[in-house]
């Protein structure tokens, strides 16, 4: 199958290599770039738990002053991998689903234990912070990165795409969906996707691209990409 990835290269190169080894044709057109932003200087010793729903949140966080034995909650295996590389030891992992992550936190961190810090990008697909605050947690959201929409693309890559449209395209965020939709419209590609399966990280993400006619739309959690291939 021909598979298109829209994430920045550093976030998907391992998966692209895996799929190539399985004999698939891989295209890569990143529709966003990730940039660190200046964030509030916190006294991390005041917090007893830290939450990550993106590996980018960990990459752009200065972790030198954070106790690596702090309870660390990660949304999935990719995020866990980066957390381990940064030295975190007491990691609780969900199966790539934010709702599951909320349940993991409820089960493993009592409101009486102290404050939580939730490190995120500017836009998040699920209001995990509000849900936990509603459940009685003392939580601080710390924003340390943002997604920048890709405004121009390589014309040769677009022409190659027209000549061989993908069977599958993976879209990982609302930011990516918005940028991908802009690309489709700017290059008049609206009618090219009728035989392409759209794989989206959430319903909010898929809704952005609903105006395009797709073969089918699937929702997935990070880590399920290969499993989805067998549902086509």
Rosetta silent file (secondary structure, phi, psi, omega in degrees, C-alpha in Angstrom):
SEQUENCE: XXXXXXXXXXXXXXXXXXXXXXXXXXXXXXXXXXXXXXXXXXXXXXXXXXXXXXXXXXXXXXXXXXXXXXXXXXXXXXXXXXXXXXXXXXXXXXXXXXXXXXXXXXXXXXXXXXXXXXXXXXXXXXXXXXXXXXXXXXXXXXXXXXXXXXXXXXXXXXXXXXXXXXXXXXXXXXXXXXXXXXXXXXXXXXXXXXXXXXXXXXXXXXXXXXXXXXXXXXXXXXXXXXXXXXXX
SCORE:     score description
SCORE:     0.000 S_00000001
   1 L     0.000  156.752  176.362    0.000    0.000    0.000 S_00000001
   2 E   -99.727  122.627 -173.043    0.944    3.630   -0.466 S_00000001
   3 E  -123.191  130.351  178.962    0.955    5.476    2.884 S_00000001
   4 E  -107.634  128.082  174.554    1.266    9.220    3.461 S_00000001
   5 E  -106.962  139.882 -176.370    2.578   10.633    6.742 S_00000001
   6 L  -115.857    2.521 -179.738    1.942   14.285    7.633 S_00000001
   7 L   -81.672  161.280  169.815    3.897   14.594   10.908 S_00000001
   8 L   -56.759  149.483 -172.303    7.328   16.237   11.249 S_00000001
   9 H   -55.418  -43.037 -175.541   10.075   13.779   10.304 S_00000001
  10 H   -65.518  -18.617 -179.024   11.437   13.337   13.837 S_00000001
  11 H   -92.557   -9.234 -175.451    8.009   12.211   15.028 S_00000001
  12 H  -138.875    3.070 -175.282    7.419    9.514   12.415 S_00000001
  13 H   -62.935  -35.275  179.817   10.709    8.326   10.929 S_00000001
  14 H   -65.684  -41.737  179.940   10.717    5.107   12.979 S_00000001
  15 H   -69.704  -38.344  177.226    7.209    4.223   11.831 S_00000001
  16 H   -61.986  -42.220  178.546    8.014    5.109    8.226 S_00000001
  17 H   -64.065  -40.306  178.153   11.053    2.812    8.369 S_00000001
  18 H   -61.176  -46.443 -178.470    8.927    0.046    9.874 S_00000001
  19 H   -68.218  -35.760  175.676    6.312    0.320    7.131 S_00000001
  20 H   -61.673  -40.244 -179.894    8.997    0.411    4.411 S_00000001
  21 H   -65.207  -22.766  177.898   10.421   -2.827    5.819 S_00000001
  22 L   -86.544   -0.667  175.890    6.951   -4.350    5.429 S_00000001
  23 L    96.072    9.751 -178.938    7.015   -3.502    1.722 S_00000001
  24 L   -86.479  154.289  174.018    4.797   -0.415    1.713 S_00000001
  25 E   -87.631  128.481 -174.670    5.388    2.716   -0.379 S_00000001
  26 E  -115.969  130.782  169.526    5.912    5.703    1.915 S_00000001
  27 E  -117.223  149.199 -178.415    5.357    9.392    1.201 S_00000001
  28 E  -136.160  113.598  175.279    6.122   12.145    3.676 S_00000001
  29 L  -129.382   91.812 -179.682    4.660   15.652    3.477 S_00000001
  30 L   -66.851  128.881 -176.627    4.928   17.349    6.888 S_00000001
  31 L  -102.674   -7.334  174.738    2.115   19.883    7.221 S_00000001
  32 E  -139.687  161.579  167.937    3.286   21.438   10.499 S_00000001
  33 E  -124.830  152.969 -176.583    6.522   22.155   12.318 S_00000001
  34 E  -108.115  129.202 -177.410    6.920   22.164   16.097 S_00000001
  35 E  -126.057  137.259  174.388    8.552   25.103   17.848 S_00000001
  36 E   -70.740  142.680  173.894    9.526   25.594   21.482 S_00000001
  37 L  -123.585  154.448  177.659    8.039   28.625   23.188 S_00000001
  38 L   -64.963  134.073 -177.462    9.149   30.382   26.363 S_00000001
  39 L  -126.908  164.457 -177.265    7.218   29.048   29.299 S_00000001
  40 L   -59.787  137.749  178.635    6.599   29.983   32.900 S_00000001
  41 L   -82.038  105.672 -177.913    9.410   29.235   35.322 S_00000001
  42 L   -98.539  154.073  169.517    7.894   26.788   37.805 S_00000001
  43 L   -91.479   92.946 -171.823    9.211   25.450   41.070 S_00000001
  44 H   -65.396  -19.315  177.848    8.807   21.802   40.085 S_00000001
  45 H   -66.396  -15.024  177.896    9.536   20.614   43.619 S_00000001
  46 H   -78.904   -8.975 -175.072    6.052   21.921   44.475 S_00000001
  47 E  -111.127  142.216 -177.072    4.497   19.271   42.227 S_00000001
  48 E  -107.159   -5.347  177.686    4.075   15.584   42.991 S_00000001
  49 E  -151.945  148.995  179.897    3.004   14.407   39.534 S_00000001
  50 E  -132.357  140.227 -174.282    3.662   15.374   35.913 S_00000001
  51 E  -120.938  134.045  175.647    1.525   14.598   32.856 S_00000001
  52 E  -129.233  126.311  172.516    2.581   14.319   29.212 S_00000001
  53 L  -112.013   10.811  178.107    0.235   13.695   26.274 S_00000001
  54 L  -153.919  139.464  176.315    2.928   14.450   23.691 S_00000001
  55 H   -67.211  -26.279  178.045    6.584   13.588   23.356 S_00000001
  56 H   -62.584  -34.601  179.117    7.156   17.170   22.151 S_00000001
  57 H   -60.809  -35.046  179.198    6.154   18.418   25.602 S_00000001
  58 H   -77.331  -41.977 -177.946    9.045   16.425   27.068 S_00000001
  59 H   -58.382  -36.411 -174.891   11.540   17.365   24.344 S_00000001
  60 L   -99.462   15.783  179.736   11.029   21.083   24.958 S_00000001
  61 L  -108.224  130.734  174.167   11.027   20.902   28.752 S_00000001
  62 L   -77.428  105.293 -172.884   14.106   21.617   30.849 S_00000001
  63 L   -96.704    4.769 -174.784   13.996   18.572   33.098 S_00000001
  64 L   -61.135  -34.216 -176.528   17.241   19.166   35.012 S_00000001
  65 L   -96.606   12.475 -179.673   15.442   20.548   38.074 S_00000001
  66 L  -102.597  130.461  176.149   12.714   17.899   38.094 S_00000001
  67 L   -65.340  117.690 -175.219   12.945   14.933   40.455 S_00000001
  68 L   -72.491   -5.477  175.301   12.996   11.952   38.087 S_00000001
  69 L   -91.911    0.662  177.655   11.224    9.835   40.702 S_00000001
  70 L   -60.041  148.055  175.207    8.133   12.023   40.420 S_00000001
  71 E   -64.820  121.721 -174.089    4.990   10.206   39.310 S_00000001
  72 E  -118.400  122.986 -176.755    5.036   10.615   35.547 S_00000001
  73 E  -111.269  121.067 -176.997    1.912    9.946   33.473 S_00000001
  74 E  -118.948  142.051 -175.182    2.331    9.337   29.732 S_00000001
  75 L   -71.713  -30.131 -177.216   -0.390    8.914   27.140 S_00000001
  76 L  -160.443 -175.907 -173.265    1.384    6.181   25.166 S_00000001
  77 H   -67.682  -35.064  179.714    4.542    4.226   24.414 S_00000001
  78 H   -64.844  -41.819  177.578    6.136    6.909   22.195 S_00000001
  79 H   -67.868  -40.978  177.615    5.795    9.466   24.984 S_00000001
  80 H   -59.209  -41.296 -178.398    7.016    6.937   27.554 S_00000001
  81 H   -59.194  -45.011  179.748   10.118    6.272   25.445 S_00000001
  82 H   -69.283  -37.367  178.036   11.116    9.950   25.468 S_00000001
  83 H   -61.754  -41.648  178.003   10.328   10.235   29.193 S_00000001
  84 H   -64.338  -39.194  178.505   12.687    7.317   29.905 S_00000001
  85 H   -62.150  -31.490  178.881   15.388    8.953   27.775 S_00000001
  86 L   -83.029   -5.345  174.385   15.044   12.052   29.973 S_00000001
  87 L   102.975   -0.489  178.967   15.500    9.901   33.079 S_00000001
  88 L   -64.505  137.738 -172.424   11.962    9.619   34.466 S_00000001
  89 L  -114.134  -33.246 -173.891   11.656    6.413   36.491 S_00000001
  90 E  -102.199   71.439 -170.719    8.169    6.253   37.983 S_00000001
  91 E  -100.495  132.676  172.448    6.151    6.175   34.749 S_00000001
  92 E  -113.083  128.465 -171.691    2.492    5.242   34.396 S_00000001
  93 E  -120.383  137.660  172.420    1.428    4.666   30.811 S_00000001
  94 L   -99.282  170.930 -176.030   -1.961    4.609   29.072 S_00000001
  95 L   -86.259   36.633  177.989   -2.599    2.881   25.768 S_00000001
  96 L    88.898    3.976 -175.417   -2.362    6.003   23.642 S_00000001
  97 L  -117.963  128.526 -176.403   -5.786    7.297   24.656 S_00000001
  98 H   -65.768  -35.190  178.704   -6.269   10.463   26.724 S_00000001
  99 H   -65.050  -39.834  175.051   -9.454    9.157   28.318 S_00000001
 100 H   -64.002  -37.580  179.111   -7.551    6.050   29.442 S_00000001
 101 H   -62.468  -40.186  177.480   -4.803    8.325   30.753 S_00000001
 102 H   -58.552  -43.310 -179.760   -7.344   10.152   32.888 S_00000001
 103 H   -66.191  -37.697  177.479   -8.396    6.834   34.427 S_00000001
 104 H   -61.510  -41.298  179.211   -4.748    5.877   35.054 S_00000001
 105 H   -66.185  -44.834  179.402   -4.263    9.164   36.913 S_00000001
 106 H   -59.217  -35.298 -177.643   -7.454    8.684   38.950 S_00000001
 107 H   -79.584  -27.685 -169.796   -6.261    5.206   39.951 S_00000001
 108 H  -118.195    2.611  179.059   -2.664    6.094   40.769 S_00000001
 109 L  -143.664  113.928  179.766   -2.678    9.649   42.100 S_00000001
 110 L   -82.719  147.975  179.177   -4.876   10.787   44.962 S_00000001
 111 H   -60.009  -25.926 -178.337   -6.017   14.395   45.163 S_00000001
 112 H   -78.319  -10.476 -177.307   -4.488   14.517   48.641 S_00000001
 113 H   -71.965  -25.094 -179.474   -0.994   13.712   47.302 S_00000001
 114 L   135.329 -159.135 -173.061   -0.434   17.249   46.045 S_00000001
 115 E   -89.902  150.598  174.636   -0.300   19.250   42.838 S_00000001
 116 E  -111.975  146.745  170.904   -0.043   18.023   39.257 S_00000001
 117 E  -119.531  131.678 -177.595    1.597   19.803   36.333 S_00000001
 118 E  -113.728  110.640 -175.039    0.352   19.074   32.813 S_00000001
 119 E   -96.359  124.054 -171.603    2.887   20.025   30.096 S_00000001
 120 E  -143.827  175.353  167.287    1.301   20.625   26.677 S_00000001
 121 E   -85.971  179.185 -177.918    1.302   22.473   23.390 S_00000001
 122 L   -62.988  -37.685 -178.583   -0.871   25.510   22.740 S_00000001
 123 L  -116.836  130.346  177.008   -3.733   23.408   21.352 S_00000001
 124 L  -122.711  145.707 -175.045   -4.821   20.103   22.880 S_00000001
 125 L   -80.224  -22.512 -179.014   -7.424   17.741   21.447 S_00000001
 126 L  -130.626  136.465 -176.828   -8.836   16.702   24.818 S_00000001
 127 L   -84.174   60.976 -178.707   -9.502   18.927   27.837 S_00000001
 128 H   -59.095  -39.291 -178.371   -7.763   16.579   30.245 S_00000001
 129 H   -61.251  -45.176 -179.396   -6.834   19.461   32.555 S_00000001
 130 H   -66.155  -37.312  179.780  -10.436   20.606   32.972 S_00000001
 131 H   -65.833  -40.787 -179.828  -11.634   17.044   33.570 S_00000001
 132 H   -71.642  -37.641  176.116   -9.053   16.465   36.303 S_00000001
 133 H   -63.404  -39.453  177.522   -9.759   19.815   37.959 S_00000001
 134 H   -63.943  -27.761  179.568  -13.468   18.909   37.939 S_00000001
 135 L   -84.242    2.788  175.147  -12.496   15.660   39.685 S_00000001
 136 L   102.792    6.045 -177.542  -10.894   17.654   42.507 S_00000001
 137 L   -84.883  147.348  172.921   -7.236   17.793   41.421 S_00000001
 138 L   -92.868  103.745 -169.343   -4.976   20.784   41.918 S_00000001
 139 E  -130.268  139.040  176.017   -3.488   21.032   38.421 S_00000001
 140 E  -116.494  126.527  174.876   -1.339   23.538   36.550 S_00000001
 141 E   -93.222  125.894 -179.378   -1.173   23.495   32.746 S_00000001
 142 E  -115.264  118.645 -177.336    2.243   24.505   31.405 S_00000001
 143 E   -99.017  120.692 -176.163    2.444   25.329   27.665 S_00000001
 144 E  -128.102    5.386  174.769    5.930   24.920   26.188 S_00000001
 145 E  -155.380  165.491  177.067    5.512   24.433   22.426 S_00000001
 146 E  -142.329  157.662  176.758    3.328   25.317   19.469 S_00000001
 147 E   -98.124  133.005  178.821    2.588   23.944   16.030 S_00000001
 148 E  -108.152  127.167  179.675    3.365   26.148   13.030 S_00000001
 149 E   -68.980  134.179  175.994    1.372   25.614    9.838 S_00000001
 150 L   -74.934  119.718 -173.593    3.440   24.794    6.781 S_00000001
 151 L   -92.697  -22.464  179.513    2.641   27.568    4.310 S_00000001
 152 L  -136.671  151.817 -176.995    4.438   26.293    1.214 S_00000001
 153 L  -132.311  159.754  178.567    5.175   22.858   -0.191 S_00000001
 154 L   -71.088  118.478 -177.315    7.490   21.362   -2.762 S_00000001
 155 H   -60.137  -34.397  178.116    5.631   21.463   -6.090 S_00000001
 156 H   -63.671  -39.167  178.323    7.399   18.309   -7.255 S_00000001
 157 H   -65.816  -38.452  178.367    6.108   16.454   -4.199 S_00000001
 158 H   -65.351  -42.537  179.449    2.574   17.659   -4.889 S_00000001
 159 H   -65.792  -39.825  176.627    2.769   16.522   -8.527 S_00000001
 160 H   -61.879  -38.049  178.869    4.125   13.128   -7.468 S_00000001
 161 H   -64.615  -42.329  179.112    1.222   12.850   -5.050 S_00000001
 162 H   -60.239  -38.680 -177.558   -1.293   13.583   -7.823 S_00000001
 163 H   -73.642  -24.405 -178.287    0.233   10.856   -9.977 S_00000001
 164 L  -145.846   82.114 -177.344    0.097    8.269   -7.188 S_00000001
 165 L   -68.714  144.365 -175.986   -2.463    9.076   -4.518 S_00000001
 166 L   -73.297  154.252  172.917   -2.024    7.232   -1.211 S_00000001
 167 L   -78.677  -28.857 -176.371   -4.218    4.412    0.024 S_00000001
 168 E  -139.859  141.170  169.598   -3.843    5.737    3.573 S_00000001
 169 E  -131.458  133.102  179.224   -3.024    9.101    5.146 S_00000001
 170 E  -102.404  129.149  178.373   -2.302    9.556    8.864 S_00000001
 171 E  -126.577  125.405 -166.130   -3.228   12.861   10.560 S_00000001
 172 L  -106.679   -2.387 -178.286   -2.197   13.284   14.205 S_00000001
 173 L  -161.308  165.290  175.849   -3.650   16.568   15.443 S_00000001
 174 H   -65.240  -38.381  176.546   -6.183   19.314   14.855 S_00000001
 175 H   -59.228  -44.823  179.586   -3.333   21.629   13.821 S_00000001
 176 H   -63.733  -40.850 -179.710   -2.195   19.087   11.254 S_00000001
 177 H   -62.637  -43.308  179.062   -5.736   18.649    9.955 S_00000001
 178 H   -62.841  -43.649  179.656   -6.171   22.407    9.481 S_00000001
 179 H   -68.912  -39.316  178.577   -2.852   22.718    7.670 S_00000001
 180 H   -63.327  -41.805  178.235   -3.527   19.618    5.569 S_00000001
 181 H   -63.631  -40.448  176.919   -6.920   21.005    4.548 S_00000001
 182 H   -61.479  -42.486  178.066   -5.294   24.295    3.536 S_00000001
 183 H   -60.836  -46.109 -179.843   -2.785   22.396    1.410 S_00000001
 184 H   -57.615  -43.963 -178.351   -5.563   20.415   -0.278 S_00000001
 185 H   -72.984  -41.612 -177.722   -7.458   23.597   -1.132 S_00000001
 186 H   -63.971  -30.928 -179.016   -4.428   25.652   -2.143 S_00000001
 187 L  -105.590   14.560  176.055   -3.323   22.996   -4.642 S_00000001
 188 L    53.942   49.199 -178.466   -6.869   22.129   -5.807 S_00000001
 189 L  -103.602   13.991 -172.792   -6.652   18.543   -4.549 S_00000001
 190 L   -57.641  -34.100 -173.522  -10.217   18.342   -3.226 S_00000001
 191 L   -94.986    9.862 -171.501  -11.345   15.670   -5.710 S_00000001
 192 L   -96.087   -2.432 -165.585   -8.284   13.413   -5.428 S_00000001
 193 L  -109.300   12.246 -172.793   -9.031   11.513   -2.193 S_00000001
 194 L   -66.287  -19.899  178.543  -12.029    9.313   -2.969 S_00000001
 195 L  -109.345   15.638 -178.914   -9.910    6.134   -2.851 S_00000001
 196 L  -107.898  134.830  174.701   -7.865    7.184    0.185 S_00000001
 197 E   -89.899  126.373  179.985   -8.539    6.059    3.761 S_00000001
 198 E   -95.177  124.682  178.061   -8.159    8.864    6.298 S_00000001
 199 E  -110.466  116.881 -175.450   -6.700    7.896    9.694 S_00000001
 200 E  -120.832  149.082 -176.142   -7.237   10.526   12.399 S_00000001
 201 L   -73.491  -21.871 -178.382   -6.117   10.754   16.003 S_00000001
 202 L  -159.289  166.240  178.113   -9.522   11.964   17.211 S_00000001
 203 H   -65.845  -36.498  177.542  -13.048   12.803   16.136 S_00000001
 204 H   -60.777  -37.748  178.539  -12.272   16.517   16.459 S_00000001
 205 H   -67.991  -45.142 -177.972   -9.413   16.038   14.003 S_00000001
 206 H   -65.942  -33.810 -179.140  -11.511   14.084   11.506 S_00000001
 207 H   -60.761  -33.617  179.621  -14.326   16.676   11.582 S_00000001
 208 H   -61.900  -32.790 -175.504  -11.956   19.297   10.179 S_00000001
 209 L  -101.926   10.417 -176.997  -11.427   17.120    7.094 S_00000001
 210 L   -65.519  -22.915 -178.278  -15.018   15.940    6.689 S_00000001
 211 L   -73.180  -13.988  175.068  -15.645   18.250    3.750 S_00000001
 212 L   -89.411  141.891  178.975  -13.257   16.161    1.651 S_00000001
 213 L   -85.525  113.947  179.435  -14.633   12.926    0.193 S_00000001
 214 L  -109.221  161.208  174.419  -12.630    9.986    1.562 S_00000001
 215 L   -64.155  -55.008  174.770  -12.994    6.278    0.983 S_00000001
 216 E  -149.908  158.176  175.549  -13.337    5.709    4.741 S_00000001
 217 E  -120.299  130.502  179.144  -12.408    7.537    7.920 S_00000001
 218 E  -122.076  146.601  171.321  -10.876    5.711   10.897 S_00000001
 219 E  -103.758  143.464 -177.657   -9.980    6.917   14.386 S_00000001
 220 L  -147.297  162.353  171.350   -6.860    5.536   16.052 S_00000001
 221 L  -105.036  147.088  175.792   -4.564    5.872   19.035 S_00000001
 222 L   -52.950  134.962 -176.211   -0.782    6.241   18.600 S_00000001
 223 L   102.584  -13.738 -179.710    0.706    2.758   18.429 S_00000001
 224 L   -99.735    4.638 -173.501   -2.232    1.333   16.465 S_00000001
 225 H   -57.871  -45.281 -178.545   -1.017    2.450   13.032 S_00000001
 226 H   -68.146  -38.724  177.914    0.192   -0.974   11.919 S_00000001
 227 H   -58.860  -37.637 -178.519   -2.924   -2.687   13.258 S_00000001
 228 H   -63.220  -28.266 -179.669   -5.063   -0.362   11.140 S_00000001
 229 H   -57.821  -30.323 -175.947   -3.410   -1.626    7.960 S_00000001
 230 L   -88.235   -0.032  175.973   -5.220   -4.922    8.390 S_00000001
 231 L   -95.896   -9.187 -178.465   -8.612   -3.224    8.668 S_00000001
 232 L   -76.917    0.000    0.000   -8.397   -1.788    5.160 S_00000001
